Amino acid sequence: MGYPVENALFQWEEGYRRLQGARSDEAAYRSLGRAVMAIEEQLRRRLGSSFSVSELADLYASGDWELSVATYSDPDQEAAVLDPAAAVDAAFYLYMREASDFAGGAPRPRSG
């Protein structure tokens, strides 16, 4: 049984909201942006270009590699500026849009 997609979507959307909320703090937003890009790069390496939302959710639940990537993506910034959990969740939210079963805001229901 995989990680519940509904739970993942809730967390990813919240992370994306926190990323957008950081726009008022230029340094924090830049730091988060670098972390998000680093995580997305790792997602491409791990999942490739053909994946489903449920596969992405399973990868999300599989470990804490994402926090390490987020934390070390910007070594010149102070740790207090970066919110690694928001970066992880925002990266998964943004990467989800490339899923084969993504339908403009939610996973597309399986037919048949």
Secondary structure, DSSP 8 states (H G I E B T S, - for coil): ----HHHHHHHHHHHHHHHHHGGGSHHHHHHHHHHHHHHHHHHHHHHTT---HHHHHHHHHT-SHHHHHHHHS-TTS-TTT--HHHHHHHHHHHHHTTSTTB-SSSB-----
